[in-house]
Amino acid sequence: MQEVFQAGLGEVNAKGVVVDFIMRELLRLPANLIGVYMWSMRSGVGKQVAVSGMGGGGTAGVSLPGES
């Protein structure tokens, strides 16, 4: 999420509409967090993390603490 935000911020900074972009992202944040939470519940808690970027997205497997 951070990489996507930074890429978007870089684009709008050149256009001079940073405040509009930040306000729009703040308004979308609660829904985005709920969406990521729901996705993680469906796919197995803690087993995967969302990976996103400008060119697409996907998942990456991760280990829980104590797993080897």
DSSP file (Angstrom, degrees, kcal/mol; ACC not computed):
  #  RESIDUE AA STRUCTURE BP1 BP2  ACC     N-H-->O    O-->H-N    N-H-->O    O-->H-N    TCO  KAPPA ALPHA  PHI   PSI    X-CA   Y-CA   Z-CA
    1    1 A M     >        0   0    0      0, 0.0     4,-2.3     0, 0.0     5,-0.2   0.000 360.0 360.0 360.0 -36.7    0.0    0.0    0.0
    2    2 A Q  H  >  +     0   0    0      1,-0.2     4,-2.7     2,-0.2     5,-0.2   0.908 360.0  50.0 -66.9 -41.1    2.9    2.3    0.8
    3    3 A E  H  > S+     0   0    0      2,-0.2     4,-2.2     1,-0.2    -1,-0.2   0.907 111.5  48.4 -63.9 -41.3    4.5    1.9   -2.6
    4    4 A V  H  > S+     0   0    0      2,-0.2     4,-2.4     1,-0.2    -1,-0.2   0.914 112.2  49.5 -64.7 -42.6    1.3    2.6   -4.4
    5    5 A F  H  X S+     0   0    0     -4,-2.3     4,-2.7     1,-0.2    -2,-0.2   0.930 111.2  48.9 -61.6 -46.0    0.7    5.7   -2.3
    6    6 A Q  H  X S+     0   0    0     -4,-2.7     4,-2.1     2,-0.2    -1,-0.2   0.885 111.0  50.0 -63.5 -38.8    4.2    7.0   -2.9
    7    7 A A  H  X S+     0   0    0     -4,-2.2     4,-1.7     2,-0.2    -1,-0.2   0.926 113.1  46.3 -64.7 -44.4    3.9    6.5   -6.7
    8    8 A G  H  X S+     0   0    0     -4,-2.4     4,-2.3     1,-0.2     5,-0.2   0.890 110.6  53.2 -64.0 -39.8    0.5    8.3   -6.7
    9    9 A L  H  X S+     0   0    0     -4,-2.7     4,-1.9     1,-0.2    -1,-0.2   0.883 106.7  52.6 -63.5 -39.1    1.9   11.1   -4.6
   10   10 A G  H  X S+     0   0    0     -4,-2.1     4,-1.1    -5,-0.2    -1,-0.2   0.888 109.6  49.5 -63.1 -38.9    4.8   11.5   -7.0
   11   11 A E  H  X S+     0   0    0     -4,-1.7     4,-0.8     1,-0.2     3,-0.3   0.927 114.4  42.5 -66.5 -45.7    2.4   11.8   -9.9
   12   12 A V  H  X>S+     0   0    0     -4,-2.3     5,-1.8     1,-0.2     4,-1.3   0.774 104.2  65.7 -75.8 -24.4    0.2   14.4   -8.3
   13   13 A N  H  <5S+     0   0    0     -4,-1.9     3,-0.3     1,-0.2    -1,-0.2   0.894 100.7  51.1 -62.2 -38.9    3.1   16.4   -6.9
   14   14 A A  H  <5S+     0   0    0     -4,-1.1    -1,-0.2    -3,-0.3    -2,-0.2   0.805 112.8  46.4 -67.3 -28.5    4.1   17.2  -10.5
   15   15 A K  H  <5S-     0   0    0     -4,-0.8    -1,-0.2    -3,-0.1    -2,-0.2   0.617 109.9-123.0 -88.8 -14.5    0.5   18.4  -11.2
   16   16 A G  T  <5S+     0   0    0     -4,-1.3    -3,-0.2    -3,-0.3     3,-0.2   0.750  80.0 112.6  80.5  24.4    0.3   20.5   -8.0
   17   17 A V     >< +     0   0    0     -5,-1.8     4,-1.8     1,-0.1    -4,-0.2  -0.226  27.0 131.5-120.2  42.8   -2.8   18.7   -6.6
   18   18 A V  H  >  +     0   0    0     -6,-0.2     4,-2.6     1,-0.2     5,-0.2   0.896  69.5  53.7 -64.0 -43.4   -1.2   17.0   -3.6
   19   19 A V  H  > S+     0   0    0      1,-0.2     4,-2.4     2,-0.2     5,-0.2   0.914 109.0  49.0 -61.9 -43.4   -3.8   18.1   -1.0
   20   20 A D  H  > S+     0   0    0      1,-0.2     4,-2.4     2,-0.2    -1,-0.2   0.918 112.0  49.7 -60.4 -43.7   -6.7   16.7   -3.1
   21   21 A F  H  X S+     0   0    0     -4,-1.8     4,-2.4     2,-0.2    -2,-0.2   0.931 111.5  47.4 -61.8 -47.4   -4.8   13.4   -3.5
   22   22 A I  H  X S+     0   0    0     -4,-2.6     4,-2.4     1,-0.2    -1,-0.2   0.910 112.5  49.2 -63.8 -42.7   -4.1   13.1    0.2
   23   23 A M  H  X S+     0   0    0     -4,-2.4     4,-2.0    -5,-0.2    -1,-0.2   0.920 111.5  49.3 -62.8 -43.1   -7.7   13.9    1.2
   24   24 A R  H  X S+     0   0    0     -4,-2.4     4,-1.6    -5,-0.2    -2,-0.2   0.912 112.3  48.3 -62.2 -42.6   -9.1   11.4   -1.3
   25   25 A E  H  X S+     0   0    0     -4,-2.4     4,-1.4     1,-0.2    -2,-0.2   0.883 109.4  52.5 -66.8 -38.4   -6.7    8.7    0.0
   26   26 A L  H  < S+     0   0    0     -4,-2.4    -1,-0.2     1,-0.2    -2,-0.2   0.887 109.5  49.5 -63.6 -38.4   -7.7    9.4    3.6
   27   27 A L  H  < S+     0   0    0     -4,-2.0     4,-0.4     1,-0.2    -1,-0.2   0.831 114.3  45.2 -69.6 -31.2  -11.3    9.0    2.7
   28   28 A R  H  X S+     0   0    0     -4,-1.6     4,-2.3    -5,-0.2    -1,-0.2   0.678  91.7  86.4 -83.5 -18.7  -10.6    5.7    1.0
   29   29 A L  H  X S+     0   0    0     -4,-1.4     4,-2.7     1,-0.2     5,-0.3   0.886  84.5  51.1 -56.2 -49.1   -8.4    4.3    3.7
   30   30 A P  H  > S+     0   0    0      0, 0.0     4,-2.1     0, 0.0    -1,-0.2   0.927 113.7  45.0 -57.3 -44.2  -11.0    2.7    6.0
   31   31 A A  H  > S+     0   0    0     -4,-0.4     4,-2.3     1,-0.2    -2,-0.2   0.894 113.3  50.9 -65.8 -39.1  -12.6    0.8    3.1
   32   32 A N  H  X S+     0   0    0     -4,-2.3     4,-2.3     2,-0.2    -1,-0.2   0.905 109.9  49.6 -65.3 -41.0   -9.3   -0.3    1.8
   33   33 A L  H  X S+     0   0    0     -4,-2.7     4,-2.3     2,-0.2    -2,-0.2   0.904 111.2  49.1 -64.5 -41.1   -8.2   -1.6    5.2
   34   34 A I  H  X S+     0   0    0     -4,-2.1     4,-2.8    -5,-0.3     5,-0.2   0.910 110.4  52.0 -63.7 -41.5  -11.5   -3.5    5.6
   35   35 A G  H  X S+     0   0    0     -4,-2.3     4,-2.3     2,-0.2    -2,-0.2   0.910 110.8  46.1 -61.5 -43.5  -11.0   -5.0    2.1
   36   36 A V  H  X S+     0   0    0     -4,-2.3     4,-2.3     2,-0.2    -1,-0.2   0.894 113.1  50.8 -66.5 -39.9   -7.5   -6.2    2.9
   37   37 A Y  H  X S+     0   0    0     -4,-2.3     4,-2.0     2,-0.2    -2,-0.2   0.936 111.3  47.1 -62.5 -46.8   -8.6   -7.6    6.2
   38   38 A M  H  X S+     0   0    0     -4,-2.8     4,-2.0     1,-0.2    -2,-0.2   0.907 111.6  51.6 -62.3 -41.6  -11.5   -9.5    4.6
   39   39 A W  H  X S+     0   0    0     -4,-2.3     4,-1.9     1,-0.2    -1,-0.2   0.912 109.4  49.9 -60.5 -43.3   -9.1  -10.8    1.9
   40   40 A S  H  X S+     0   0    0     -4,-2.3     4,-0.9     1,-0.2     7,-0.2   0.858 108.8  52.4 -67.4 -33.7   -6.7  -12.0    4.6
   41   41 A M  H  < S+     0   0    0     -4,-2.0     3,-0.3     1,-0.2     4,-0.3   0.899 111.7  46.1 -67.0 -39.8   -9.5  -13.8    6.4
   42   42 A R  H  < S+     0   0    0     -4,-2.0    -2,-0.2     1,-0.2    -1,-0.2   0.844 116.5  44.3 -70.0 -33.6  -10.6  -15.6    3.3
   43   43 A S  H  < S-     0   0    0     -4,-1.9    -1,-0.2    -5,-0.2    -2,-0.2   0.494 129.0 -74.7 -95.5  -2.9   -7.1  -16.7    2.2
   44   44 A G    >X  -     0   0    0     -4,-0.9     3,-1.7    -3,-0.3     4,-0.7   0.423  52.7 -91.8 109.9 112.8   -5.8  -17.8    5.6
   45   45 A V  T 34 S-     0   0    0     -4,-0.3    -4,-0.1     1,-0.3    -5,-0.0  -0.264 103.9  -7.6 -57.7 125.6   -4.8  -15.5    8.5
   46   46 A G  T 34 S+     0   0    0      2,-0.3    -1,-0.3     1,-0.1    16,-0.1   0.405 106.8 101.1  74.5  -3.0   -1.1  -14.6    8.4
   47   47 A K  T <4 S+     0   0    0     -3,-1.7    15,-2.0    -7,-0.2     2,-0.3   0.767  86.6  23.0 -85.7 -25.7   -0.2  -17.0    5.6
   48   48 A Q  E  <  -A   61   0A   0     -4,-0.7     2,-0.4    13,-0.2    -2,-0.3  -0.958  62.2-153.6-138.6 155.0   -0.1  -14.4    2.8
   49   49 A V  E     -A   60   0A   0     11,-1.9    11,-1.6    -2,-0.3     2,-0.2  -0.970  29.8-108.9-126.5 147.3    0.3  -10.7    2.5
   50   50 A A  E     -A   59   0A   0     -2,-0.4     2,-0.5     9,-0.2     9,-0.2  -0.533  29.0-165.0 -74.4 137.5   -1.0   -8.5   -0.3
   51   51 A V  E     +A   58   0A   0      7,-2.5     7,-2.2    -2,-0.2     2,-0.3  -0.990  16.1 171.3-123.6 120.9    1.6   -7.2   -2.7
   52   52 A S  E     +A   57   0A   0     -2,-0.5     2,-0.3     5,-0.3     5,-0.2  -0.876   6.9 154.0-130.1 162.7    0.6   -4.4   -4.9
   53   53 A G  E >   -A   56   0A   0      3,-1.3     3,-1.2    -2,-0.3   -49,-0.1  -0.964  57.5 -84.0-169.7 176.9    2.1   -2.0   -7.3
   54   54 A M  T 3  S+     0   0    0     -2,-0.3     3,-0.1     1,-0.3    -1,-0.1   0.817 124.6  49.4 -65.2 -30.6    1.4    0.2  -10.3
   55   55 A G  T 3  S-     0   0    0      1,-0.2     2,-0.3    -3,-0.0    -1,-0.3   0.365 126.9 -68.1 -92.6   5.6    1.9   -2.8  -12.7
   56   56 A G  E <   -A   53   0A   0     -3,-1.2    -3,-1.3     2,-0.0     2,-0.3  -0.919  49.8-115.7 140.0-166.7   -0.3   -5.2  -10.9
   57   57 A G  E     +A   52   0A   0     -2,-0.3     2,-0.3    -5,-0.2    -5,-0.3  -0.819  27.2 156.1-153.1-169.9   -0.4   -7.1   -7.7
   58   58 A G  E     -A   51   0A   0     -7,-2.2    -7,-2.5    -2,-0.3     2,-0.3  -0.968  38.5 -77.1 170.0-157.5   -0.4  -10.6   -6.1
   59   59 A T  E     -A   50   0A   0     -2,-0.3     2,-0.4    -9,-0.2    -9,-0.2  -0.919  23.1-157.3-132.9 160.1    0.4  -12.4   -2.9
   60   60 A A  E     -A   49   0A   0    -11,-1.6   -11,-1.9    -2,-0.3     2,-0.2  -0.997  24.1-121.8-136.4 133.8    3.5  -13.5   -1.1
   61   61 A G  E     -A   48   0A   0     -2,-0.4     2,-0.3   -13,-0.2   -13,-0.2  -0.478  31.6-175.5 -74.2 144.8    3.6  -16.3    1.4
   62   62 A V        -     0   0    0    -15,-2.0     2,-0.4    -2,-0.2    -2,-0.0  -0.943  22.1-120.2-136.2 158.0    5.0  -15.5    4.9
   63   63 A S        -     0   0    0     -2,-0.3     3,-0.1     4,-0.1   -16,-0.1  -0.789  24.1-127.1 -99.0 143.3    5.7  -17.5    8.0
   64   64 A L    >   -     0   0    0     -2,-0.4     3,-2.4     1,-0.1     2,-0.1  -0.498  45.2 -80.6 -78.4 155.9    4.0  -16.9   11.3
   65   65 A P  T 3  S+     0   0    0      0, 0.0    -1,-0.1     0, 0.0     3,-0.1  -0.370 122.0  24.8 -56.9 132.7    6.2  -16.4   14.3
   66   66 A G  T 3  S+     0   0    0      1,-0.4     2,-0.3    -3,-0.1    -2,-0.0   0.240  97.7 112.6  94.4 -13.5    7.3  -19.8   15.6
   67   67 A E    <         0   0    0     -3,-2.4    -1,-0.4     1,-0.1    -4,-0.1  -0.687 360.0 360.0 -89.5 146.3    6.9  -21.5   12.2
   68   68 A S              0   0    0     -2,-0.3    -1,-0.1    -3,-0.1    -5,-0.0   0.406 360.0 360.0-122.2 360.0    9.9  -22.7   10.4
